[in-house]
Amino acid sequence: MSILSGKKIILGITGGIAAYKCVEFARALTQAGAKVRVVMTDAAKAFVTPMTLQAVSHYPVHDDLFDPEAEAAMGHIQLARWADAVVVAPASADFIARLIHGRSNDLLSTLCLATNAPLVVAPAMNQQMWTNAATRANLTQLAQRGVTVCGPASGIQACGDVGPGRMLEPPELLTHLENIFTPKLLAGTRVLVTAGPTREPFDPVRYLSNYSSGKMGYAMAAAAAAAGAEVVLVSGPVALEAPVGTRQVKVETALEMLAAVMQEVKSCQLFISTAAVADYRFEEVADSKHKKAQDNLQLNLMPNPDILAQVASLPNPPMTIGFAAETDNVLAAARTKLKTKKIDMIVANQVGIPDQGFDSDTNIVTLISQEGEQAFPPMLKTQLARELINYFSERLR
Ligand code: CTP
């Protein structure tokens, strides 16, 4: 179940082309189980229609401060009190300026002034407007007042410019909102996560690797960040964006991953090793491409260091969590790894079957520690990550 289930969210839409993204965002909110009331400024209605937002939020849109009928149903103060969070997306430069001055010259600005609920803004504007000193100063003040500012992203803009000012995509915005409601069980904690595969080259164009997608590790990093931890994510090559609130260090080989981990691990309280580190690397890496020949090709492999075991053997190790990917005798093999690597806990999961392990969105795992074993039912990796992070944070305390 989403953490947003049952949460009462006011979605404020201001005037900007990014308003079209709000249709999808409102839909994502309702699908997550949130109760959504949409408030639109007049300018917003130039970009999307209230009818569309009514259809996806399942409620009539609020747009008029002085509408007696709307006030009789749920007045603006009632609406401000009703909300668990107010999200303004897109937040135009003008609306941000009005927020800064505490204006209440339309329904949305009045609501923002009258609510006690957390305020989230997702700015969207032309890159020149975004970098303008006035906007910069306004944004600094907003953050100082405790408003959560999400984004913007950089890229090609509707006006043809390239630069910062694109509204975050709905899934990213949803994550920011989920994070607001997630208990901060790891506040003040530094967490290091490894994720994805490593690549071991044998010439400039070829390498040895595995099928790891990085999804479990990225979900762990995201869940730790949502729980308030400072998260460093050391990642092998994957096709995923760094989760909101994490610092990503990109590596290719096991040796690079080891170096990055040793650099970062000193001040960490929790080390989560989800990376599928290649156990071997090539003894020699050619400077130029191997040419095809009729004979068999012989390449010698040598063992890579065990990063997790090295962290666990540090003088003052953090709490160490391993992930065992197995095709056979899953639990027995994981128990052995727990002992030989001398780690605190290991998450055992079977790989090589559909809907589990590498590249799937779901996983079925058993958490093994010295104290016992806990089997988790099948669930999304994102949800599993949240449950595991809750468990680890309890143990840390
Ligand atoms: N691991 C590591 N460094 C390695 C190999 C593994 O840090 N060189 C970590 C993984 O990130 C994982 C745990 O050790 O948390 C178990 O990894 P796994 O691949 O299941 O086991 P291996 O130790 O590689 O043993 P085997 O390949 O024989 O199953």
Residues whose N, C-alpha, C, O or C-beta is under 5 A from the ligand:
A	BS01	CTP	S273 T274 A275 A276 V277 A278 D279 N304 P305 D306 I307 L308 I321 G322 F323 A324 A325
